[in-house]
Amino acid sequence: MKRYPRNTIGYGADRPDPAWPGGAKIAVQFVLNYEEGGENCLLHGDAASEAFLSDIPGATPWQGERHWNMESIYDYGARAGFWRLHRLFTSRGIPLTIYGVASALARSPGQVEAMKAAGWEIASHGLKWIDHRAMSEEDERAAIAEAIRLHTEVVGEPPRGWYTGRCSMNTVRLVGEAGPIEYISDTYDDDLPHWMPVGNKRLLVIPYTLEANDMRFAASPGWVTGQDFGQYLCDTFDVLYAEGQQGRAAMMSVGLHCRLIGRPGKIAGLIRFLDHIADKPDVWCPRRIEISDHWAEHHLPKRRERPSSLDRDTFVARFGGVFEHSPWIAERAWALELGPAHDTPAGLHNALARMFRSASRDERLRVLRAHPDLAGKLAQAKRLTADSTAEQASAGLDALTDGERARFTELNDAYTARHGFPFIIAVRDHDKAGILAAFERRLSQDSDAEFAEACRQVERIARLRLEDMV
């Protein structure tokens, strides 16, 4: 059973209305990552110095050595950058979500007290600000548990949200299994929160951002001036705000770091952005936990059938009749690499249609011949499948006059005699007059062209049936 775990469909073409409080057209959410004192450092028991997200160009880890300059840059974030950001956001009454590395919080009691006094949410950013990629599952599970324990001890309450950043393929699942966490942000995959299956439960994902993020002052391609960052934030906001005014409200995340945006020349761009949104109506600036609470209250996860998760027999029993009397198409489709993208009418239809299109001409001809005549003897004897009965009735073919029935019989016989298979049309796309007009036009077509047209109609019928089923 080949299954593709990545979800590339999400909400699809029409994302849901988040129904933000007060009718807000956009939710702008600010995250401040507090990592100072939790980074790689020999003092913290690590084998090398930190080399990630600093103002040292091309920094590399110093194996077995402390890096005085790197440590001092991180210290700036705690000593000066944090307080500059604290003054900025408290003066404007905009609450933050802190992604707090537990060991960093433990080394910064004054900052933690200020976060709590400001009413900011303190979510977990892991035990240490290090890469989880190479961790064994056992070690990572232990690190997550210790992060939650230490966070609770330092902050006074357990974290309700989680963001690792440098995560492994196991992180999201392990956090979901850890217990008290209500949401996780280790994805960058959407403009709205969504529910993700984790084991036997659903975990709320509130996606984060790596582009509306000051980390690009220390990464390439990145920001050079505060103006660069501020303009990008303004542009992002303007597009999402306009979409919200058109009925497609979304969420904008802004990622910040004390040692980066806390510098005077960089924070100027952030101030410009805050000025830009200050006079806009219908803008909601919540903490992340408010988004979590809102989503849990108004957008509970929906239990629905996921075709890609069905076993073979169930899949064929459910979808074997989508192509008339041809369960072999569903059997072959089940063996494809299915995933969440195929759990929609369009996705599942694509999988079934691929198997129909790749079948031999004789196999496709048998599918065509499995379709009943329109308003024919099987319909009169009430021996059609339930789908065919409903489809023919939708165009009024179950209520023909004697003259209309005679005309359909004449056309059916002539068409089958000429082309070798019954006339097929997606009747739900037409009325009775349109069906008759198509019948008369297609009767005289070349048989190869008509074979191709009939196959297209078979696929269209299947697509319409799946709309009712999935």
N, C-alpha and C positions, 0 to 999 in steps of 0.2 A: 504494500500500500504506500505509494509515493505521495507524500503530502508536503506542501511548501508552507512553512510556518509564518513567514512574513506577511503582514497585512498591508497590501498596496491599494486597497479600495477605501478603507475608512468610512466616512460618511457619504462618499460618492459625490455626485454632481450638486446635490442640494443639501448643504450642511443644515442641521436643525437650528431652530431659533433658541438660543441659550436662555432667553427670557431673563436677562440680567436685571437685578433690582432697580426699580425706578424707571424702567424702560430704557436703560443705558444702551447706547449704540456701540460701545466698546468697553472692554475691561482692560485697563492698563495696570500691569502688576510689576512691581519693582522687587528684585531680589538682590540682597547684599550678601555676597559670599564671605564668610569670616573664616579664613584659613591660616592666619598668622599665628605661628606657634604649633601648627599641626603638620607643617610641610616636612619633607625629607631633610633630616639633619642628624649628625652623629649624636647630638645631645638627646635626640628623641629615640635613640636605639637603632637608627638606620645605618646602612652601610656606606652611604654617599650623601653628598649635599643635594639640595633641590636644583632643578634646571628648568622648571616650567613656569611660564607666565610671570616674567619679571622684566625690568628695563635693561637687563644685561644682554646685548645682542649675541646670539649664537651660544648661549650658556650651555654647558655640559656638566653632568654630575662629576664631582670630585670624589673619587673612590677613597674611602678611609680618611678623608680630610674635611674639616669644617671650612665653609666658604664665608669669610667675614662680610664681603660685599653683599652676597645674596641674603645672608641673615639680616643685614641692616636694612635692606629694601623691604623685606617682610616686616621688620620692626616698625618701619615708617607707617605701614598700613595700620598697625595697631595703635601706635603712639599719636599720629597726626591725621592720617586719612580717615580713620573711623570717626573721629570727633568732628571733622569738617562735614562729613556726610550726615552725622547725627544732627548737627545744627541745621543743615539744609532741609532735611526732611521733617524734622519736628517743627521748624518754623513755618512750614507750609501745610502742616497737618496731614501729610501723606504717610500712611503706615507702610512698613517694610516687612517682607519675609526674610529672615536671616537663614542662610544655609550655613549652619555652624558645625565645623569639625569639632567633635567632642573634646579631643585633647587640646585643641586651640582654645575652646571656651574655658576649659579648666585652668588654663594659664592666663586668662583675661577676666578676672572677676569684676573689675570695674566696668568693663564694657558690657558684660552680661547684665549687670545691675541697670545700666543705662538702657539697654534693649528692653528689659522687662518694664522699666518705668515708662518708656515711650509706648508700651502696648504692642510692641512688635512681636510677630510670630517667630519663634526660634525652631526651625525644622532641622533635621539631622543631615549633615554632610559627611557622615561616616566617622569612624574612629580616628583615622589619620588621613591627611590629604595626600594619598599615595595611589599608585596604579593597582587596581584589583585584577587586572587582566591575567596575571600569571598565578594568582592564588588558587590553591586547591579548594574544592567546594567545602571541605571541612574547615579549613582556615578562614575562608570568607564568612561562613556561617558564624563562627566564633567571633570574628571581628565585628559583625553586625550586631550580635547580641551584646558585646562589650560596649559598642558605641551607644546603644540604647540605655544600657545600665549607667554608664558614665554621664551621659546627657541628663538623665533623670536626676542623678546625684548633684550635678552642677547647677542645672537650671531650676530644679524643684518639681518638674513634671516631665513625663516622657514626651518625645517628639511625636507629632501627629503626621508630619510629612517627611519625606526622605528624598535626597538627591546625592548620588555618589560622585558623578562626574566622570571619573576615569574607571568605568565599571567593566565587569566581565560579562560573558554570556549568561552567567548564572545569577547576576546581582538582582535583577528585578524579581525573579522567582523566589530567591532566598529572602529578600525583604518582605515579599508578600506572605511568606510563611512565618515571618518573625513575630507577628502578633499585633502590637498596638498601632502600627502604621496605617493611616487612612488613605493616604495618596502617595504616589511616587512620581518623580519628575525626570527620570532617566530616559526620556525620549525627546525627540525633536520633530515629531512626525505629523503635527496637526496644528490648527489654529484654535482648536477647542479641546476641552477635556474629553476623555473617552474611557470606557471600561475595558479592561483587559482580563481574559481568563487566566488565572494563576491557580493551578491545581483544581480544587473543587469550589473555588470562589472567584469573585470578580474584584479586581483591584482597580481603583480609580487612578488614571494617569492624567496628570496635568502637565502637558509638554512644556519644555524649557526652550531656551534659545542659545545658539552659539554665534549668531550674527548680529542681533541687536544686543551686543554684549561688549563691554569694554575690554575683554580679553584680547580683542583684535588690536589693541595698542601694543601687545607683546607677541603678536602672531602675524604671519604673512599669508595672504594679503590682509592688510589691516589699516588701522587709523593712524594718521600722522599727527593731526591736530585735534583739539577738542571740537573744533568746527566740523571736522569730518564726521565724528561720532554724532554730534548733535543734529546735523543735517540728515543722516541716515535714520535716526530715531524719528525726526519730523516727517520724513517721507513715508516711513512705515506706518506711522500713526495716520497720516492723511489718507492713505489707500484703505486701511482697515476701517477708518471712521466713515469714509464715503460708502463702503460696502455695508456698514451697519445702517446707514441712512436709507439704503436700498433694501433693507430687510434681511441682511446676512451678517448679523453681529458676530463678533469674534473676540479673541483675547490676544493682547500684545504683552509679551514678557520682555523685561529689560534686565539684563544681567550686569552686576556691578561687583567690583573688588576693591577693598579698602586701599591697597597699595598701588592701584592703577588709577581709577577715577578719582581717588582721594587727592591726587596731585592738583595743584591750582590750575595749571594750564589745560588739564584734561577736564576738570569738573565744569569749566566754563561751557562746554558743549552740553552737558547734562542740564545746567541751569537754563540754557536757551530752550531746551526741550520742555522743561517744566513750565517756562513762561508760555511756550507755544500752546500747551494744552490747558493752561489755567482758565482761559476764558471760553472754552468750548463747552456747550451744554451736553448733557447726557453722556458724561464720561465717568466711569466708576473706577476708582483706584483702591482695590481691596488688598488685603493680605491673601496669600495663597490658600490659607485655611478657610477663608470666607468663600472662595471659589469652590473648594471641596465641599463645604456644607451646603452651598446652593445647589451644586450638581447632584449631591446625594438626595436632596429633598425634591428637586424638580425633574431630575433625569435619571431615575433608577434604571439599573441594567435590565434589559428585556431578554427574557428567555425565548429563544427562537430556534427553529431547526437549522442546523448547519449541514448542508448537503455534503460538504467535504469531510465531515467527521463520521458519516454513516458507514456501516459495514456494507459489503458488496450486496448481499441479499436484500437488505433494507433499501439501499440505493436503487437497485433495479426494480424492486416492487413499487417504489415511490415514483420513479421517473421513466420506467420502461415503456409507458404508453404515450409519452410526449411526442415521439415520432410514431405515427399510427401503426399499431401491431408489430412493432420492431424493437423488442427489448434488447437485442444485441447491441444497439447503439449505446444504450445506458451501460451495458456491461463493459464495453470498450472504454467509455468515458471515465468510468470509475477507476480504471487502471492508469489514468493520466496523473500528472503531478498537480493535484488539486490543492487549493488553499482557500483562505478567507475571501480572496477576490472572486472565487467561484460560488460563493454562498449568496449571490444575488441573481435575479433573473437573467441579467445580461451575462454574468460570468458563467453560470451553469449552461446557458444556451450556447455560449461559445464552445464549451467543452463538448457538448452533444453534437453541435454542428460540425466541429472538426472531424468527428468520427464518421458522420454522414458524408462529408466532402471527401474524405480520404478512402471511402469504401469503393469497391469496384462498380463499374457501370451496372452490372447485373444486380448487385446488391441494392443500389439506389433505385433501379427499376422496380425491384420487389417492394420497396417502400412506397413508391408511387402507386403501384397496383394494389397496395393494402388500403388505400384511401377509397371511401365509398363514392358512388355517383352523387351529384347534388340533386336532392329531391327525388332520389331514385327508389328502387324497390325495397332496399334495406331500410330506408327512412320510413317508407309507408308501412313496412312490417314492424317498425319500432325495434330494429335490430342493430342500430348504430351504437357506437360507444357513447358514454355519457358526454364526453367532450364534443364529439361530432354532432350529437343531438342538440346540445346547447348552442353550438356555433351556427348550425343551419337555422335554428329557430331565431337567432339574433338578427338574421337578415330576412325573416318572414318566410323562409322556404318551407316551413311546416304549415303554412296557411295559403297555399296556392289555389287559384281557380282551376277548373278543369282545363281551360285553354292554356294557362301557364304551365301546368304540369305536363301537358302533351308537348309543349314547346321544349321544356327541359329534357324530356325523354328523347325527343328527336335529336337535340344537340348532343346529349350524352352518347347516344349510339353512334352518331357521325364522328364525334371527336375520338372515341375509343377505337373505332375502325380505322381512322386515319393515323393516329399516333401510337396506339398500342398500350395506352394507360388512360385512366380516367382524368377528366378535367379537374384541376386542383386550383383553388384560389382561397386566400384568407378571407372568408366571408365576413368576418367582423370588421374588416376595413371598408366594406361596400354595402350599398343597399341592393335591393332586388334588381332594379333597373341597371345599376352599374355592373352587377354580376352577369346579366344577360348580354350587355354590350361587350364585356371582356370575353365572354364565351364565343360570341360571333366573330370577334376580331382574331382571337387566338386559334380558332378552328382551322383557318387557312394558312397558319404559319408553317414554316419548315419544321420538320419533326425534331431535328437536333436543337434548333433554337427553342422549340416548345419544351423539350426535355429540360433544358437549362432553366427556363421560366418556371416549370413545375417544381423543380428542385428548390428554387428561391421561395416559392410559395409554401412549400413544405416547411422550410426553415422559419418563415414568417408565422405560420400556424403554431409551430413549436414555441416560438418566442412569446406569442400571446398566451398560450397555455401556461407557460412558466410564470407569467405575471400573476396569474390566479393562484399558483401553487406555492411560490417562494416568498 
